[in-house]
């Protein structure tokens, strides 16, 4: 094979001599689906597995710690001059595996485990209401946001006070004082908790705030200082406290700002009032019942009733026993009820089943106010499936 130019977007193999390869030079495009074909013994496996995969796996293992390397198979360096542009490699064995009802192409080829990890790590969740990406904020996200402000910027770290039903503001204030908090932010004014007469009359309290005003607990007042590790640590501690006291919510407000300019952070994986489940490998497992169809439970098929088995001989009439499951000392009660009431809705019980109109055939399954139908019968069997005789009848 002629020598090729080493492309930037390619994997370039120079002088491959593994097994029956004769000093092969080849350029393989990256991020493309590439098929290697040839007659038996032409060197397909020698090139792709024994050379390309072996080198990619070997380099990846070498990049790991000595502790991690002991758990992975180490491959020998292939007989090749050099390989450029190679990535960590995955090889799938061609083998026969046990097939189950939940088997898919991904599970049979064993690529499914890698796909689950991939989707769990890079997958993004979007709200079905507004379409915004759902994000969970960490402490460092809030700290980074604050420290991106100009030097000397003053800001408040706040938690919104929510009064539980049946409780008063004074109850919450007393608890906060015991925890060591000392200030509220009301109408953009910082007030000491003990200076507010929370037990006074309504007229006295209205001088300070009304019931419509939002009340915030002031966690900390901070000043942005660039490259100050001590100040950064203080902000991080205050944000952690805010997340805890705010039940997962932290508010950042500039000193001269208003509620309209508040930046609200949440360490919950939620958006638009919906708490989402964070992506995890188990969430993408075909054996996970989460999100599976409630009818088939994810199998893609259900066990139903075969009408041809229920009515095997269509030349018989209903009276002659066309319905196979309505026979026997106990089950014939279902048939007797239909026979006794058939004249009330003009059902031809003596006519062969195949001569019945579609409406009459459907009526056997759907029923009316005069008799219990076949659907009712099988529902009864399913509800009593814990009894062996009913399970046997359903299996038939």
C-alpha positions as a LaTeX table, in Angstrom:
\begin{tabular}{lrrr}
\hline
Residue & $x$ (\AA) & $y$ (\AA) & $z$ (\AA) \\
\hline
Unk1 & 0.00 & 0.00 & 0.00 \\
Unk2 & 1.38 & 3.36 & $-0.98$ \\
Unk3 & 2.45 & 5.87 & 1.63 \\
Unk4 & $-0.25$ & 8.47 & 2.45 \\
Unk5 & $-0.18$ & 11.99 & 3.81 \\
Unk6 & $-0.75$ & 12.26 & 7.52 \\
Unk7 & $-4.06$ & 14.13 & 7.82 \\
Unk8 & $-4.97$ & 16.19 & 10.86 \\
Unk9 & $-8.37$ & 14.50 & 11.13 \\
Unk10 & $-7.06$ & 11.00 & 10.55 \\
Unk11 & $-5.38$ & 8.11 & 12.30 \\
Unk12 & $-2.13$ & 7.47 & 10.43 \\
Unk13 & $-0.47$ & 4.06 & 10.64 \\
Unk14 & 3.11 & 3.82 & 9.37 \\
Unk15 & 4.91 & 0.54 & 8.66 \\
Unk16 & 2.46 & $-1.99$ & 10.12 \\
Unk17 & 4.08 & $-5.45$ & 10.11 \\
Unk18 & 1.91 & $-7.37$ & 12.57 \\
Unk19 & 1.36 & $-11.01$ & 11.48 \\
Unk20 & 0.86 & $-11.06$ & 7.68 \\
Unk21 & 0.93 & $-7.27$ & 7.15 \\
Unk22 & 3.77 & $-6.23$ & 4.85 \\
Unk23 & 4.95 & $-2.79$ & 5.98 \\
Unk24 & 1.50 & $-1.23$ & 5.50 \\
Unk25 & 0.91 & 2.54 & 5.57 \\
Unk26 & $-2.73$ & 3.61 & 5.91 \\
Unk27 & $-4.70$ & 6.72 & 6.88 \\
Unk28 & $-8.09$ & 6.16 & 8.53 \\
Unk29 & $-10.48$ & 9.14 & 8.94 \\
Unk30 & $-11.49$ & 9.90 & 12.53 \\
Unk31 & $-15.09$ & 10.30 & 13.73 \\
Unk32 & $-16.34$ & 8.35 & 10.71 \\
Unk33 & $-17.86$ & 4.92 & 10.21 \\
Unk34 & $-15.11$ & 2.97 & 8.45 \\
Unk35 & $-15.53$ & $-0.59$ & 7.13 \\
Unk36 & $-12.48$ & $-2.79$ & 6.51 \\
Unk37 & $-13.19$ & $-5.59$ & 4.03 \\
Unk38 & $-11.18$ & $-8.24$ & 2.26 \\
Unk39 & $-10.83$ & $-11.95$ & 1.61 \\
Unk40 & $-9.92$ & $-14.35$ & 4.38 \\
Unk41 & $-6.29$ & $-13.95$ & 5.42 \\
Unk42 & $-5.88$ & $-10.50$ & 3.87 \\
Unk43 & $-4.98$ & $-8.93$ & 7.24 \\
Unk44 & $-8.23$ & $-7.28$ & 8.34 \\
Unk45 & $-7.96$ & $-8.44$ & 11.97 \\
Unk46 & $-4.21$ & $-7.89$ & 12.00 \\
Unk47 & $-4.73$ & $-4.24$ & 11.07 \\
Unk48 & $-7.82$ & $-3.37$ & 13.09 \\
Unk49 & $-7.46$ & $-5.55$ & 16.21 \\
Unk50 & $-3.82$ & $-6.56$ & 16.56 \\
Unk51 & $-2.44$ & $-3.18$ & 15.47 \\
Unk52 & $-4.96$ & $-0.33$ & 15.85 \\
Unk53 & $-6.92$ & $-1.59$ & 18.86 \\
Unk54 & $-3.85$ & $-3.01$ & 20.60 \\
Unk55 & $-1.98$ & 0.31 & 20.41 \\
Unk56 & $-5.01$ & 2.40 & 21.42 \\
Unk57 & $-5.70$ & 0.19 & 24.43 \\
Unk58 & $-2.02$ & 0.01 & 25.40 \\
Unk59 & $-1.63$ & 3.80 & 25.43 \\
Unk60 & $-4.84$ & 4.26 & 27.40 \\
Unk61 & $-3.77$ & 1.75 & 30.06 \\
Unk62 & $-0.36$ & 3.44 & 30.35 \\
Unk63 & $-2.08$ & 6.75 & 31.13 \\
Unk64 & $-3.77$ & 5.27 & 34.21 \\
Unk65 & $-2.36$ & 4.94 & 37.70 \\
Unk66 & $-0.40$ & 1.83 & 38.64 \\
Unk67 & $-3.29$ & 0.81 & 40.90 \\
Unk68 & $-5.84$ & 0.97 & 38.07 \\
Unk69 & $-3.53$ & $-0.80$ & 35.59 \\
Unk70 & $-3.53$ & $-4.00$ & 37.64 \\
Unk71 & $-7.22$ & $-4.54$ & 36.88 \\
Unk72 & $-6.89$ & $-4.15$ & 33.09 \\
Unk73 & $-5.46$ & $-6.46$ & 30.45 \\
Unk74 & $-2.19$ & $-5.12$ & 29.09 \\
Unk75 & $-1.56$ & $-5.76$ & 25.40 \\
Unk76 & 1.83 & $-6.06$ & 23.73 \\
Unk77 & 3.08 & $-3.22$ & 21.56 \\
Unk78 & 2.26 & $-4.05$ & 17.92 \\
Unk79 & 4.98 & $-4.34$ & 15.27 \\
Unk80 & 4.60 & $-0.90$ & 13.67 \\
Unk81 & 6.83 & 2.11 & 13.10 \\
Unk82 & 4.35 & 4.55 & 14.65 \\
Unk83 & 0.67 & 5.46 & 14.86 \\
Unk84 & $-0.51$ & 9.08 & 15.08 \\
Unk85 & $-3.90$ & 10.50 & 16.04 \\
Unk86 & $-5.06$ & 7.38 & 17.84 \\
Unk87 & $-7.76$ & 7.45 & 20.55 \\
Unk88 & $-8.57$ & 5.06 & 23.41 \\
Unk89 & $-10.09$ & 2.00 & 21.73 \\
Unk90 & $-12.96$ & $-0.38$ & 22.35 \\
Unk91 & $-13.24$ & $-3.79$ & 20.66 \\
Unk92 & $-16.41$ & $-5.89$ & 20.60 \\
Unk93 & $-16.09$ & $-9.66$ & 20.43 \\
Unk94 & $-18.07$ & $-11.56$ & 17.81 \\
Unk95 & $-19.77$ & $-14.26$ & 19.83 \\
Unk96 & $-23.10$ & $-15.96$ & 20.45 \\
Unk97 & $-24.80$ & $-14.77$ & 23.62 \\
Unk98 & $-27.92$ & $-15.88$ & 25.42 \\
Unk99 & $-30.93$ & $-14.04$ & 24.05 \\
Unk100 & $-33.72$ & $-12.96$ & 26.42 \\
Unk101 & $-36.99$ & $-11.10$ & 25.96 \\
Unk102 & $-35.17$ & $-7.88$ & 26.89 \\
Unk103 & $-32.26$ & $-8.42$ & 24.49 \\
Unk104 & $-31.43$ & $-5.60$ & 22.10 \\
Unk105 & $-28.72$ & $-5.03$ & 19.51 \\
Unk106 & $-26.89$ & $-2.98$ & 22.13 \\
Unk107 & $-27.03$ & $-5.66$ & 24.83 \\
Unk108 & $-26.12$ & $-8.52$ & 22.48 \\
Unk109 & $-23.02$ & $-6.68$ & 21.22 \\
Unk110 & $-22.18$ & $-5.49$ & 24.78 \\
Unk111 & $-21.92$ & $-1.89$ & 23.58 \\
Unk112 & $-24.96$ & $-1.04$ & 25.70 \\
Unk113 & $-22.90$ & $-0.75$ & 28.92 \\
Unk114 & $-20.67$ & 1.86 & 27.30 \\
Unk115 & $-23.66$ & 3.75 & 25.91 \\
Unk116 & $-25.30$ & 3.88 & 29.34 \\
Unk117 & $-22.17$ & 5.45 & 30.82 \\
Unk118 & $-21.90$ & 7.89 & 27.92 \\
Unk119 & $-25.50$ & 9.12 & 28.18 \\
Unk120 & $-25.32$ & 9.32 & 31.98 \\
Unk121 & $-22.21$ & 11.51 & 31.86 \\
Unk122 & $-22.89$ & 13.83 & 28.90 \\
Unk123 & $-26.69$ & 13.63 & 28.77 \\
Unk124 & $-28.68$ & 16.83 & 29.30 \\
Unk125 & $-32.18$ & 17.04 & 30.78 \\
Unk126 & $-34.68$ & 19.59 & 29.45 \\
Unk127 & $-37.92$ & 20.75 & 31.03 \\
Unk128 & $-40.96$ & 19.64 & 29.02 \\
Unk129 & $-42.72$ & 22.89 & 29.97 \\
Unk130 & $-40.32$ & 25.61 & 28.84 \\
Unk131 & $-37.58$ & 23.60 & 27.14 \\
Unk132 & $-34.82$ & 25.06 & 29.35 \\
Unk133 & $-31.94$ & 22.84 & 30.36 \\
Unk134 & $-32.25$ & 21.51 & 33.89 \\
Unk135 & $-29.14$ & 22.27 & 35.93 \\
Unk136 & $-28.12$ & 21.62 & 39.50 \\
Unk137 & $-25.99$ & 24.39 & 40.99 \\
Unk138 & $-23.04$ & 23.65 & 43.22 \\
Unk139 & $-21.38$ & 25.98 & 45.72 \\
Unk140 & $-18.57$ & 26.78 & 43.28 \\
Unk141 & $-21.13$ & 27.91 & 40.66 \\
Unk142 & $-22.40$ & 30.61 & 43.03 \\
Unk143 & $-18.88$ & 31.59 & 44.09 \\
Unk144 & $-17.76$ & 31.89 & 40.46 \\
Unk145 & $-20.79$ & 34.06 & 39.64 \\
Unk146 & $-20.04$ & 36.43 & 42.52 \\
Unk147 & $-16.32$ & 36.67 & 41.80 \\
Unk148 & $-16.95$ & 37.52 & 38.16 \\
Unk149 & $-18.31$ & 40.86 & 39.38 \\
Unk150 & $-16.11$ & 43.94 & 39.42 \\
Unk151 & $-13.62$ & 44.49 & 42.23 \\
Unk152 & $-15.31$ & 46.06 & 45.25 \\
Unk153 & $-18.85$ & 45.04 & 44.28 \\
Unk154 & $-21.05$ & 44.61 & 47.34 \\
Unk155 & $-23.65$ & 41.87 & 47.42 \\
Unk156 & $-26.00$ & 40.05 & 49.74 \\
Unk157 & $-26.35$ & 36.29 & 50.12 \\
Unk158 & $-29.99$ & 35.72 & 51.04 \\
Unk159 & $-32.56$ & 33.09 & 51.86 \\
Unk160 & $-36.26$ & 33.75 & 51.37 \\
Unk161 & $-38.32$ & 33.36 & 54.55 \\
Unk162 & $-41.38$ & 31.19 & 54.03 \\
Unk163 & $-43.84$ & 31.15 & 56.92 \\
Unk164 & $-45.41$ & 27.73 & 57.31 \\
Unk165 & $-49.17$ & 27.52 & 57.55 \\
Unk166 & $-50.38$ & 27.97 & 61.12 \\
Unk167 & $-47.15$ & 29.64 & 62.26 \\
Unk168 & $-46.11$ & 33.26 & 62.79 \\
Unk169 & $-43.05$ & 35.21 & 61.72 \\
Unk170 & $-42.07$ & 35.53 & 65.36 \\
Unk171 & $-41.79$ & 31.72 & 65.62 \\
Unk172 & $-39.34$ & 31.57 & 62.70 \\
Unk173 & $-37.43$ & 34.62 & 63.98 \\
Unk174 & $-36.86$ & 33.07 & 67.40 \\
Unk175 & $-35.50$ & 29.89 & 65.82 \\
Unk176 & $-33.16$ & 31.90 & 63.55 \\
Unk177 & $-31.89$ & 33.92 & 66.52 \\
Unk178 & $-31.07$ & 30.69 & 68.34 \\
Unk179 & $-29.09$ & 29.55 & 65.28 \\
Unk180 & $-27.02$ & 32.74 & 65.38 \\
Unk181 & $-28.61$ & 34.73 & 62.55 \\
Unk182 & $-29.22$ & 38.37 & 63.34 \\
Unk183 & $-30.59$ & 40.24 & 60.31 \\
Unk184 & $-33.50$ & 40.35 & 57.89 \\
Unk185 & $-33.61$ & 42.14 & 54.56 \\
Unk186 & $-37.01$ & 43.81 & 54.08 \\
Unk187 & $-37.74$ & 46.30 & 51.29 \\
Unk188 & $-33.99$ & 46.33 & 50.56 \\
Unk189 & $-33.33$ & 47.54 & 54.10 \\
Unk190 & $-31.20$ & 45.55 & 56.53 \\
Unk191 & $-32.92$ & 45.24 & 59.92 \\
Unk192 & $-31.81$ & 43.49 & 63.07 \\
Unk193 & $-34.20$ & 40.74 & 64.02 \\
Unk194 & $-34.33$ & 41.78 & 67.69 \\
Unk195 & $-35.13$ & 45.39 & 66.73 \\
Unk196 & $-38.36$ & 44.36 & 65.00 \\
Unk197 & $-41.32$ & 44.24 & 67.37 \\
Unk198 & $-42.71$ & 40.99 & 66.01 \\
Unk199 & $-45.10$ & 40.68 & 68.95 \\
Unk200 & $-46.45$ & 44.23 & 68.68 \\
Unk201 & $-49.68$ & 45.38 & 67.09 \\
Unk202 & $-50.36$ & 45.35 & 63.39 \\
Unk203 & $-50.13$ & 49.13 & 63.19 \\
Unk204 & $-46.63$ & 49.05 & 64.66 \\
Unk205 & $-45.43$ & 46.36 & 62.26 \\
Unk206 & $-46.89$ & 48.09 & 59.23 \\
Unk207 & $-44.47$ & 50.96 & 59.79 \\
Unk208 & $-41.68$ & 48.55 & 58.85 \\
Unk209 & $-43.31$ & 46.10 & 56.45 \\
Unk210 & $-46.63$ & 44.66 & 55.34 \\
Unk211 & $-47.72$ & 41.07 & 54.91 \\
Unk212 & $-47.23$ & 41.47 & 51.16 \\
Unk213 & $-43.53$ & 42.31 & 51.51 \\
Unk214 & $-40.98$ & 39.57 & 50.89 \\
Unk215 & $-38.74$ & 38.90 & 53.87 \\
Unk216 & $-35.23$ & 37.53 & 53.39 \\
Unk217 & $-32.78$ & 36.14 & 55.89 \\
Unk218 & $-29.42$ & 37.87 & 55.43 \\
Unk219 & $-26.76$ & 35.17 & 55.48 \\
Unk220 & $-23.80$ & 37.44 & 54.66 \\
Unk221 & $-22.82$ & 40.79 & 53.21 \\
Unk222 & $-19.79$ & 40.41 & 50.99 \\
Unk223 & $-17.38$ & 42.54 & 49.00 \\
Unk224 & $-15.76$ & 41.10 & 45.87 \\
Unk225 & $-11.99$ & 40.90 & 46.28 \\
Unk226 & $-9.98$ & 39.45 & 43.44 \\
Unk227 & $-7.36$ & 36.77 & 44.23 \\
Unk228 & $-8.26$ & 36.70 & 47.93 \\
Unk229 & $-8.45$ & 33.06 & 49.04 \\
Unk230 & $-9.73$ & 33.93 & 52.50 \\
Unk231 & $-12.59$ & 35.98 & 51.06 \\
Unk232 & $-13.38$ & 33.22 & 48.55 \\
Unk233 & $-13.58$ & 30.68 & 51.37 \\
Unk234 & $-15.89$ & 32.99 & 53.32 \\
Unk235 & $-18.22$ & 33.29 & 50.33 \\
Unk236 & $-18.23$ & 29.50 & 49.87 \\
Unk237 & $-19.10$ & 28.94 & 53.53 \\
Unk238 & $-21.92$ & 31.48 & 53.36 \\
Unk239 & $-23.32$ & 29.91 & 50.18 \\
Unk240 & $-23.26$ & 26.45 & 51.81 \\
Unk241 & $-25.19$ & 27.87 & 54.77 \\
Unk242 & $-27.69$ & 29.53 & 52.42 \\
Unk243 & $-28.32$ & 26.27 & 50.57 \\
Unk244 & $-28.93$ & 24.51 & 53.88 \\
Unk245 & $-31.22$ & 27.14 & 55.42 \\
Unk246 & $-33.01$ & 27.77 & 52.12 \\
Unk247 & $-33.73$ & 24.07 & 51.57 \\
Unk248 & $-31.62$ & 24.01 & 48.41 \\
Unk249 & $-32.11$ & 27.63 & 47.30 \\
Unk250 & $-29.67$ & 30.54 & 47.53 \\
Unk251 & $-30.28$ & 34.13 & 46.37 \\
Unk252 & $-27.58$ & 36.64 & 45.38 \\
Unk253 & $-28.51$ & 40.33 & 45.20 \\
Unk254 & $-26.35$ & 43.36 & 44.49 \\
Unk255 & $-26.38$ & 45.83 & 47.40 \\
Unk256 & $-28.36$ & 48.46 & 45.50 \\
Unk257 & $-30.37$ & 45.95 & 43.49 \\
Unk258 & $-33.96$ & 44.79 & 43.85 \\
Unk259 & $-35.85$ & 41.52 & 43.80 \\
Unk260 & $-36.13$ & 41.86 & 40.02 \\
Unk261 & $-32.35$ & 41.58 & 39.68 \\
Unk262 & $-31.96$ & 38.64 & 42.08 \\
Unk263 & $-30.02$ & 35.64 & 40.83 \\
Unk264 & $-31.56$ & 32.48 & 42.26 \\
Unk265 & $-29.45$ & 29.32 & 42.54 \\
Unk266 & $-30.74$ & 25.85 & 43.41 \\
Unk267 & $-28.81$ & 22.74 & 44.31 \\
Unk268 & $-31.82$ & 20.63 & 43.39 \\
Unk269 & $-32.14$ & 19.08 & 39.94 \\
Unk270 & $-35.35$ & 20.92 & 39.14 \\
Unk271 & $-36.90$ & 23.43 & 36.76 \\
Unk272 & $-40.37$ & 24.93 & 36.35 \\
Unk273 & $-41.40$ & 23.43 & 39.69 \\
Unk274 & $-40.58$ & 19.87 & 38.58 \\
Unk275 & $-37.97$ & 17.80 & 40.42 \\
Unk276 & $-36.20$ & 15.63 & 37.83 \\
Unk277 & $-34.14$ & 12.50 & 38.32 \\
Unk278 & $-30.46$ & 13.06 & 37.62 \\
Unk279 & $-29.02$ & 11.01 & 34.72 \\
Unk280 & $-27.36$ & 7.82 & 35.95 \\
Unk281 & $-26.30$ & 4.59 & 34.22 \\
Unk282 & $-29.18$ & 2.74 & 35.83 \\
Unk283 & $-31.66$ & 5.19 & 34.31 \\
Unk284 & $-30.62$ & 4.01 & 30.83 \\
Unk285 & $-30.87$ & 0.30 & 31.65 \\
Unk286 & $-33.46$ & $-1.73$ & 29.76 \\
Unk287 & $-34.13$ & $-3.55$ & 33.05 \\
Unk288 & $-35.10$ & $-0.35$ & 34.87 \\
Unk289 & $-38.90$ & $-0.11$ & 35.26 \\
Unk290 & $-38.72$ & 3.71 & 35.39 \\
Unk291 & $-40.48$ & 5.05 & 32.30 \\
Unk292 & $-41.42$ & 1.61 & 30.99 \\
Unk293 & $-44.85$ & 1.01 & 29.48 \\
Unk294 & $-47.24$ & 0.04 & 32.27 \\
Unk295 & $-49.03$ & $-2.42$ & 30.01 \\
Unk296 & $-46.13$ & $-4.45$ & 28.58 \\
Unk297 & $-43.60$ & $-3.43$ & 31.32 \\
Unk298 & $-40.98$ & $-2.74$ & 28.67 \\
Unk299 & $-41.09$ & $-6.12$ & 26.92 \\
Unk300 & $-42.80$ & $-4.74$ & 23.82 \\
Unk301 & $-45.40$ & $-7.48$ & 23.83 \\
Unk302 & $-48.24$ & $-8.60$ & 26.07 \\
Unk303 & $-50.05$ & $-11.84$ & 26.73 \\
Unk304 & $-53.57$ & $-11.47$ & 25.37 \\
Unk305 & $-56.64$ & $-13.60$ & 24.83 \\
Unk306 & $-56.74$ & $-15.54$ & 21.54 \\
Unk307 & $-60.32$ & $-15.40$ & 20.26 \\
Unk308 & $-59.76$ & $-18.52$ & 18.14 \\
Unk309 & $-58.96$ & $-20.49$ & 21.31 \\
Unk310 & $-61.95$ & $-19.07$ & 23.15 \\
Unk311 & $-64.31$ & $-20.02$ & 20.29 \\
Unk312 & $-62.49$ & $-22.87$ & 18.45 \\
Unk313 & $-65.49$ & $-24.36$ & 16.63 \\
Unk314 & $-67.36$ & $-21.56$ & 14.92 \\
Unk315 & $-69.98$ & $-23.91$ & 13.46 \\
Unk316 & $-71.52$ & $-24.33$ & 16.91 \\
Unk317 & $-74.06$ & $-21.95$ & 18.36 \\
Unk318 & $-73.67$ & $-20.28$ & 21.73 \\
Unk319 & $-76.33$ & $-22.62$ & 23.13 \\
Unk320 & $-74.41$ & $-25.67$ & 21.81 \\
Unk321 & $-71.23$ & $-24.54$ & 23.60 \\
Unk322 & $-69.32$ & $-22.46$ & 21.06 \\
Unk323 & $-67.61$ & $-20.62$ & 23.94 \\
Unk324 & $-65.10$ & $-23.23$ & 25.11 \\
Unk325 & $-64.39$ & $-21.63$ & 28.49 \\
Unk326 & $-68.07$ & $-21.53$ & 29.49 \\
Unk327 & $-68.23$ & $-25.25$ & 30.10 \\
Unk328 & $-68.09$ & $-27.28$ & 33.26 \\
Unk329 & $-70.24$ & $-27.24$ & 36.37 \\
Unk330 & $-69.03$ & $-23.83$ & 37.61 \\
Unk331 & $-68.25$ & $-21.91$ & 34.43 \\
Unk332 & $-71.52$ & $-22.82$ & 32.70 \\
Unk333 & $-73.25$ & $-20.31$ & 35.00 \\
Unk334 & $-71.89$ & $-17.58$ & 32.71 \\
Unk335 & $-73.55$ & $-19.26$ & 29.71 \\
Unk336 & $-76.83$ & $-19.86$ & 31.55 \\
Unk337 & $-77.11$ & $-16.16$ & 32.39 \\
Unk338 & $-76.83$ & $-15.27$ & 28.68 \\
Unk339 & $-79.31$ & $-17.99$ & 27.64 \\
Unk340 & $-81.92$ & $-16.82$ & 30.18 \\
Unk341 & $-81.73$ & $-13.15$ & 29.15 \\
Unk342 & $-81.05$ & $-13.44$ & 25.39 \\
Unk343 & $-84.70$ & $-12.83$ & 24.45 \\
Unk344 & $-84.58$ & $-9.41$ & 26.14 \\
Unk345 & $-82.15$ & $-8.05$ & 23.54 \\
Unk346 & $-82.86$ & $-10.45$ & 20.64 \\
Unk347 & $-79.61$ & $-12.43$ & 20.74 \\
Unk348 & $-79.78$ & $-15.56$ & 18.49 \\
Unk349 & $-78.31$ & $-18.18$ & 20.81 \\
Unk350 & $-79.22$ & $-21.07$ & 18.44 \\
Unk351 & $-77.51$ & $-19.59$ & 15.36 \\
Unk352 & $-73.96$ & $-20.86$ & 14.50 \\
Unk353 & $-71.30$ & $-18.43$ & 15.63 \\
Unk354 & $-69.95$ & $-17.84$ & 12.12 \\
Unk355 & $-73.44$ & $-16.71$ & 10.99 \\
Unk356 & $-73.76$ & $-14.11$ & 13.76 \\
Unk357 & $-73.48$ & $-10.47$ & 12.76 \\
Unk358 & $-70.37$ & $-8.59$ & 13.83 \\
Unk359 & $-72.50$ & $-6.67$ & 16.35 \\
Unk360 & $-73.64$ & $-9.92$ & 17.98 \\
Unk361 & $-70.11$ & $-11.36$ & 17.99 \\
Unk362 & $-68.76$ & $-8.20$ & 19.61 \\
Unk363 & $-71.60$ & $-8.25$ & 22.14 \\
Unk364 & $-70.32$ & $-11.58$ & 23.48 \\
Unk365 & $-67.10$ & $-9.76$ & 24.45 \\
Unk366 & $-68.45$ & $-6.39$ & 25.56 \\
Unk367 & $-71.76$ & $-7.43$ & 27.15 \\
Unk368 & $-74.67$ & $-5.30$ & 28.33 \\
Unk369 & $-76.79$ & $-4.81$ & 31.44 \\
Unk370 & $-78.34$ & $-8.29$ & 31.09 \\
Unk371 & $-75.33$ & $-10.62$ & 31.15 \\
Unk372 & $-71.65$ & $-10.81$ & 32.00 \\
Unk373 & $-69.48$ & $-10.86$ & 28.88 \\
Unk374 & $-66.25$ & $-12.63$ & 27.97 \\
Unk375 & $-64.18$ & $-9.59$ & 28.95 \\
Unk376 & $-65.75$ & $-9.73$ & 32.43 \\
Unk377 & $-65.04$ & $-13.45$ & 32.55 \\
Unk378 & $-61.32$ & $-13.10$ & 31.80 \\
Unk379 & $-61.02$ & $-10.15$ & 34.16 \\
Unk380 & $-62.38$ & $-12.41$ & 36.90 \\
Unk381 & $-59.80$ & $-15.07$ & 36.01 \\
Unk382 & $-56.94$ & $-12.57$ & 36.20 \\
Unk383 & $-58.12$ & $-11.25$ & 39.56 \\
Unk384 & $-58.19$ & $-14.81$ & 40.90 \\
Unk385 & $-54.98$ & $-15.95$ & 39.20 \\
Unk386 & $-53.55$ & $-16.87$ & 42.61 \\
Unk387 & $-55.75$ & $-19.99$ & 42.38 \\
Unk388 & $-54.20$ & $-22.79$ & 40.36 \\
Unk389 & $-57.37$ & $-23.70$ & 38.44 \\
Unk390 & $-57.75$ & $-20.13$ & 37.13 \\
Unk391 & $-54.07$ & $-19.92$ & 36.14 \\
Unk392 & $-54.44$ & $-23.15$ & 34.16 \\
Unk393 & $-57.51$ & $-21.83$ & 32.37 \\
Unk394 & $-55.74$ & $-18.57$ & 31.45 \\
Unk395 & $-52.76$ & $-20.52$ & 30.14 \\
Unk396 & $-55.01$ & $-22.47$ & 27.80 \\
\hline
\end{tabular}
